Amino acid sequence: MASPPGVFLTGAVRHGKARRRRQNPAHEVHVGADAKSEPDNSSTHAQGVKRVEAITAVWSKKALWSTFVLLWLVSFVAAMLGSVEGALSPYITSSFDEHGLLAVISIAARIIGGVVTLSIGKIIDIRGRMEGFVGALLLITVGMVMKATCQNVETYAAAQVFYWVGNVALGFIIEVFVADITSLRNRMIIFTINSTPNLCTTFAGPVIAELFYYRANFRWAFAAFLIILLVFSAPVVGVLWFHERKAKKLGLIRPKSGRSRLESAKFYIIDFDGKFAPPWERAGAPASLVMQVAVRCQDANVTPVLGAILITAGFTLITLPFSLVSSATHSWESASIIVMIVMGVVSLVAFLVWEKYFAPVQFFPFELLKNRTVLGAAMTYFFVFLTTFVWDAYYGSYLQVVNGLSISISNYVLNAYSLTSYFTGPFIALFIRYNGHVKWPAMAAIPIYVLGTALIIHFRVPGPTWVLVGFSTGMLTTMSQLALMASVGHQNVAVAIAIYGLFGAVGSSIGYAIAGGIWTNILPSKLAEFLPDYAKDQAASIYGDITLQMAEPIGNPIRDAVIEAYGVVMRLMVIVGASLIPLLIAAVLIWKNINVKKLESGEKRARGNVF
């Protein structure tokens, strides 16, 4: 399904209480002053950053540009896989008679993907970019194997979670690595160039999906592209491994700790943030066993895991009922629906209380959100995804059922506005490079976005409206992402992109939840209302299978009833999306008026051979 560019994310956690007490709470980090503002890179938590800085110190210009090419190829294959997967998804769920669960599956996958990558961000900051890259490929492999072999919708839903987390993690790691090897002024040029494969995959992906669907099956599509992705990813791993070895030989990377594998596992699971001296040791006084256990449990850095579980459960339990309520026995009065919502709210409250009062190592880096530009940029991304996916979630099905388009043509149309974003992205990046300003160009894009989306309410067909929406979302996502990175130092880039991506994941999940709520609560009743009397008993089966919805030709009373029901639902979706867009104005207004040209001074010199 279509989505604005730049969906990827990561994260890291704030360090322990003792370290936070040593920091100036009013301290604000700025790119261009990395050496002054960032933590000591000898810290365990900086080893991943230190490794990539060591790599950029020893590689040549040729290696730098070769890496850009290799990353572009990986982005190309990953985008092709995503395009094929998105085109086939309605038919996979329909093969299990569960077409209506399309949004439900996406909600869970996107929330889990957004939250888990915060942990992935910490891992790559500690272990390194190469290890994170390999881990992301492993998750994609598990997801694709499960999809290729699934026999029920439950397995497919689980596979979607593995695939989506791996896909988001892969894209995020590529973005973090690109940020590592580019200066702030040139960064968006490479970011947007890495999105240009979508110019091809938008057209090729649906055709390939259609060929697999009719001439083989969706299982072979997933297997084939998984193998291709692994083959194209291997050279990237090789380049990073080779230059990391070279940096180690030159003494630019800290040698191994000397711990055994068991000791290392204990360190990373329990003592992730370093060992804190218990209060009784600092005071020189004995303590009871109970007190030792209590303080040790508080200081042990397994606490981020609990934070991750609570925030994932909270958002998932709150958003899923909107799509599941129509299948509940007593609708909104159903005990299961009420319990899910209540438990979701309780989980989010528990997350905030745990993070604020009990967790010595916080899962979510709240400190960065005190920077108004970071918060505003993240909220911008949140609202772009929220307002888009309200109407985009089922738009591919709408185009096929209502307009009679094929799999390939409908996905061309579905991706048209993303295509505009990817096409204009490099030109927007060049504008940033020579102009430097990001806030007011983003503000100027909002009225264009409102106009383009509002026109869809009336037309609900592609045309100039798609160009307007695509151009404006491309402006907003590019400007907001750069504003975010310009507000933090290199040490915190992974964390910042993580926050950005998490807000986008939650925004898209809420958009899917609203779409799923409208779809599952209104479409069945409208089908029953509009279907001719002799076909009303088929309403449930038609609702659950897109192939049945298209079984009759346009002009047949059953097909026309389905089209009329789709039209009512889609109009409501677009109205909701358009009405929420003005919230973007507040999100962009709180940004600082950053000029990235002025912030770049000295950055390249401090970080080695970068573009």
N, C-alpha and C positions, 0 to 999 in steps of 0.2 A: 504493500500500500504506500501511497505517496506520503512523504514527510518532508518537512523543512530540512535543509542541510545542517550538519553539525550536531548530530544527536548524541555524540559519544561523551563519555563521562568517566570520572574516577574519584578518588578520595584519599584522605589520610585522617588520622586522629590527632587531636591536640595531645601534647605530652603531659606528663604527670603533674600533680599539684605542686610538688616541690619546684619543678621547672617553671610552672606558671607564675609562682610567687616571685621568681627572679626577673620576670619580664615586666616591662612597662606597659600597663594596660592601655595607655593612650597611644602606644607606639603604632605607627602606620607605615606600611611597607610600600616602596615604590620601585618599579623597574628602573634600571639605570643607576641604582645605588645598591646593587645586590651585595657587594662586599661589605657594606656597612650595616645592612639591615637583616641579613639572614643568619640563622643559627650556625654554629660551628659545624663544618662539614665533617669533622671527625666523629660526630655523633653517629650511633648505630642507625638512626633514622635517616641519615643523609647519604648512606652508602650507595643507594641506587642512583641518586643524583650525582654523587662523586664519581661513580663509574662512568656515567655517560659524559661527564666533563673530562674525564681522563681519556675517553675514546676520542672526543673531538680535539684533544690536544695532540694526539699522535697520528690521526689520519690525514690524508692528503685531500686536496680539492677534488681530485678524481674520485676518491672514495666517497666524498660528500655527495657529489652529483650522482654517482652510481647508486647510492642509497636512496636518493630521491626517486630515481627511476624504479628501483625495486619496490619501494613503498607504493608508488603509483600503480604498479602491476598488481600488487596484493589488493589494493583498494578496488581495482577494476574487477578482479575475480569475486571479491566479497560483495560488491554491488550487483554483479550478475547473479550470484546465488540469491541475494535478497530479492531481486526482481523476479526471478523464477519462483521462489518460495511464496512471495506475495500474490502472484498471479494464480497459483495453484491452491492457495489456502481455502477459498470458498468451496472448492470441489472436494477437498479432503474432508472438511467438516460435513459437507453434504453426503459424502460416501458413508458416513455414520449416522445420517438423518439428523444432524445437529447443526445445520447452517446458522441458526440463531445464536449459537455459542461463539461465533467468530470474535465478537467484541470481548466476551468474558475471558477467553483464552489470552487475548492481547493484554487485558488489564493486569492479570497476575504476572505475566512475563515481563511487562514493562516496569512494574513496581519493583519486582525482585531484581531485575537488571539494574535499575537505578540505584538501589540500595547496596547490592553486593559489590558494585564497582567502586564504592567508597573504600571497601576493604582491599580491593585489587589495587587501588591507588597507593595504599600504605605498603602493600607487598612490593610494588615496583619501586617505591622510594627506598625500601630497605634492601631487597634482593637484587633489583636491577630490571631494566626494560626488557632484556632478552628473556628472562624467566617469565615475566608477565605475558610476553608475546606467545611463548610456547604454551602457557597455561590457558590463554584464550583459545588457541587452536584446539587444545584438548577438549574444552567445553563445547566448541562447535562440532567437533567430531562425534562426541557422545550424543548431542542433539540430533545430528543428521542421521546417525545410525539408528537411533530410536524412531525417527520419522520414517525412514526407509523400511522399517520392520513393524510399525505399529499396526495393531489389529482392532483398536477401539479408540474412542475420542479421548479417554483419560490418558492413555499413553502418548497420544499426539499432543495433548496439553502439556504434559511433563516434558516432552521433547522440545516444545516451543520455548519453555523456560530455559533449558540448557542452551539451545541455539541462540536465543535472544541475548542471554547474559554473555555468552562467548562472543557474539557479533558486536555487541556494544563495547565489551572489553577490548576486542581487537581494534576497533575504530578509535577507541579512547587512547590506547597505547600508541597507535600511530600518530595521533594528534599530539600527545605528550612528547613523543620522540621528535616530531617535527618542531615543536616549541623548543626542545633542547638544542636543536641544530640550526635555528634561525634567529635573527635579530627581530626585535619587536616590530620594526618598521616594515620588514619583508615577510613577516610570518603569515599574514592572511593570503599572500600571493600563493605560497605553497599549499596552505590549507584549501584554498578554492581550486587550485590545480588538481589536488587529490580528489576533489569532488567531480571533476570533469568526466571520469568514466561513466557517470550516470547519463551523460549525453548519448552514449552508445547503448548502455544497458536498458535505458528506458524503452528503446525500440527493439533491441535484440532479445531481452529477457522474456517478454510476453510471447514472442514468436517461438522461442525455444520451449517455453512452458507448454504452449499449445501443441507443439510437435510431440513432446513427451507424453502429454495427456492422451492424444489420439493414437499415437503410433507405439507407445510403450506404456508407461504409467508413471505416476508421481514418484514412486520409490526409486526408479532408475535415475530420475532427474537429480534427486538429492545425493545419491551415491556418486554419480558422475562429477558433480560440481564440488563435492567434498574432496575427491582425489585431486582435482585441478587446483583447488585452493591450497592444499598441502604442498603440492609440487612447487607452486609459485612462492610459497612462504619460506621454503627451505633456504634459498639464497640470503634472505634477510637475516635469518638466524645465523647463517655462516659468517656474514659480514660482521655482525655484532660480536660473535664469539672470537673471530680472528683478531679484531682490534682490541678487545678486552684482554686477550692473552698478551698482546703487544704492550699494552699499558701496564700490565702486571710485571712484565719483564723489566720495564723501565722504572719500576717502583712507584708508579703513580696511583696504584690502588692498594689499599690496606691489605696485608696478607691475611690468610685464614686465621680464625681465632684459636685454633688448636683444640676446640671442643670435639668430642665424639658426636656421632649422629644422634644418639639418644640425648646427650647434653644439649645439642643444638635444638632438637625438637622441643625439649623442656623450656629452653630459653625463649624460643619464638612463640610458644603457646602460653607460657605463664609469665615470663619476665620480659615481655615484648618491649617494654619501655625502659628497661634497666631496673636494677634492684634498688628499692628505697629502704633506707635505714629505719627500722621500726622506732616509734616514739620512745620506748623504754631504753633502747640502745643509745639514742641521742642524749637521753637524760642520765644515762648511766645507772638506771634503776631496774630491778627485776620486774617481771610481769607474769601473770597467771597464764596457764596454757590456753584458757578460753580467750583471753585478750590477745594473745599471740595469733591464735587462729583467726579471730575477728579482723585484726588489722591486716594479717596476711591476705585474707580473702578480699579486703578492701583494696590493698595495694596490687594484687595480682592482676595482670593485664588481660585476663579473659573477659573483663567487663565490656569491652567494645562488642563482643559477640552478643551479649544480652541486649545492648542497645540496638544492634542490627536487627535482631529478632523482633523486638518491640515495634520499631518503626515500620518494618515490613508487614507485620501482622496488622498494625493499625490502619495503614493506607489500604491494604488488600481487603480487610473486613468491612471497611466503610464503603468502598467503591463497588465491590462485587454484588451486593444486594440489589442495586439499581437494574442490573441485567438479569438477576435470578428471580426477582419478585413475581414475574408473571407465571412462573412454574410452581410457586409456593401455593399451598392449599388455600390459605386465607389472605393472599396478597400481602399488603403491608401490615396486616394484623397477625400474620403468621409468626409463631414463636421463634422459628429459625431465623427469619429476617430480622426481627427485633434484637435477638441475641447477637447476631453478627454485627449490627450497627453499634450496639452498646459495648460489645467487647472491642470493637475497633477504636471507639472513643477512649475507652479505658486504657487500651494499649498505648495510644498516643500520649495521653496524660502521664501514664507510667514512664514512658520514654523520657519525657521532659523532666519529670521529678528525678528519675534515675541519673540522667545526664547532669543535672544541676547540683544535686545534693550528695550523690553516692558514688558516682563513677570517677575514680582517680584518673582514668584515661578515657576521655570522651570519644564516642564513635563519630559524632557529627562535629565538625570544626566551627562551632558557633562564633568564635573570635573573628573569623574572616567576614562574617555577616555584619559586624559592626562597621565595616567599611561600606558606606552608602552606595558606592559604585558597584561593588560586588553584589550587594543585595538587589540593586535596581536591575543590573544586567541579568541576574538569575531569574528575577521576576518577569523580565521581558521574555525570556526564553519560555518560562512557564506559561504565560498567556498566549504566546504564539502557538504553542503546541495544543493548549486547551481549546482555543478558538478554531483551530484547524481540524482536529480529530473529532469534534462534535459532529461535523457533517461528512468528514472524509472516511470514517470507519466502514460504512457500508456503501460508499459511492461506487466502488467497482461493481458490486452486485446491481446497483441501480442502473448503471449504464448498460449492462447486459440484458437485464429484464425489461426495462422501460424503452430503451433505444434500440434493442436488438443487436447490439454490437458483439463481436466475437471476443474470445479471451484476449487475443493480442491487441485488437483495436481498442477495446475498453481500457486496457492497461496503458496504452499510449495516451489516451485521454486522461486517465486517472493521474498519470505522472506528468502531465503537461505543465502544471504550475511548478513542480519541483524542477522540471527541465529548464524552465525560465530562470529559476534561482541558480542552478548550476552554470547556465550559460553566462549570466550576468555577473556571477561571483568574481571571476578574475578581474573584470573591469572595475568592480567595486573595490577590490583589493588594490588595484593600481591607483584609484582615486585616493584611497587612504594613504598610500605610500607617498604621494606627492602633496596631498593636502594636510594629512595628519589628524584632522578632526573626526570624531565619531558620534558625538551626542546629537548635534542638530541635523545631520543627514538621517539619523535614525528617527528623529522626531518627524521629519518631512515624509518618511515612508508610511507613517500611521494613517493619514487620510487616504492614501492610495490603497492601503489594505482594507480599510472600511468600505471604500467605494467598490473595490473588486468583489468582496464577499457579499455586500448588499445586492449587487447585481445578480448574483447567483440565485437569490431568493426568487427573483422573477423568471430568469431564464432557465436555471438548473441544467444548462448545457455548456460545453466548453466554447471558448471564443476569446475575445479581448479581455474578458473578466479574468481568465486564467493567467494571462500575461501580467495583469495588474497585481493579482495575488502573489504570483511567483516572484516578481521583481521586488515587491515590498517586503515579503518574508525573507528574501535573500539579503536585503539591506539590513533588516532588523537583526537577523541571526549573526551576520558577519560583524556588524558594528558592536553588538552586545558582547559577543565572545572576545573581541579584541579589547573592549573597554574593561572587561573582567580581568584579562591577563595583564593589562597595563597597570592594574591597581595592586598587583602583588609582585613579589620578587620571584626569581627563578626557582628558589627552593620551594615555593608554594604554588607553582604553576599546576602541578598535578592535582593538588587539593582544590584549587580554584575551578579547574575544568570538571572535577568531580562534582562539586556543588552545582555548577552550571548544568551538567548532565542530569543530576538527580532532580533538579527543578523541572527540567524538560520531561523526564520520565514520569514524574508525578502529574505534570500538566497533561501529558498525553493520556495517562491512565484515567484521569478525571474526565477528559474529553470522551474517551471510550465508554466510561461509565454512564455519562449523560446520553451518549448515542445509544448504548445498549439498553438503557432505561426506556428511551423513547421507542426504540425498535420493538423490544419484547413486550412492552405494555400497550402499544397502540396498533402495530401492524396486524397481530392476530385478530383483534376485534374489527379492524377495518376490512380485512379479508372476508371475515364472516358476514360483514355488512354488505359488501359490494358483490360478492360472488352470486351468480344466479342460483335460484332455489335448488336446482337439481345438483349443484356442486358444493353446497354449503357444508356438507358432511366431509368434504375433502380439505377444509380450511387448515386443519392442523398439519396434515401431511404436506400440503403445498408450502406452508410457512417454513417447514423444516428442511426443504430440499430445493436448491436453486434450479436444479434440472427439471423438476416438476413445474416450477414457476414459468419456465420457458418451453414447456412441452407443447403448448398450443401456439400457433402463429399469432402475430399481432393482428387484431381485428376479431379474433375469437372472443366470445363473451367472458370466458374464464381468464384469458390473458389480459383483456382490457380491465377486468376487475382487479387483477394483481397490479397492473400499471397504475390504476387510480389509487390504490392503497399505498403503493410506493411513493406516489407523488405527494400525498398528504404528509407522510412521515418525513420525507426528505425536506419538504418546505419548513417544517417545524425545526428540524435539525439546523438548517442554515440560519434561520431567524435567531435561534439561541446563540450560535457561534458569532454572528454579526453583532448582537447586542452586548457581547462581552469584550469586544475589541477595544472600546474606548478606555478600558482599564490600563492598556499599554501606555497611555499618555502619562499617568502617574508613575509607572515603572521607569520610564525613560527620563522624566524630569529630575529624578533624584540623582542621576549620574553627575559626577564632576565633569566639567568641560575639559576633557583630556586632549592633548595634542601629542600623539605618539612620536612625532619627529623630535620633539624636545626631550622626550624621556629616553631616547635611544643612546645618548652619549655614553661612551665607555663600555657599553654592554658587550660588544663583540670582543674587545680586548680582554675582558674578564672571563670569557667563556670559551676561548680557543677558536678553532677553525669552524666558524658558522657562517651561514649565508645572511 
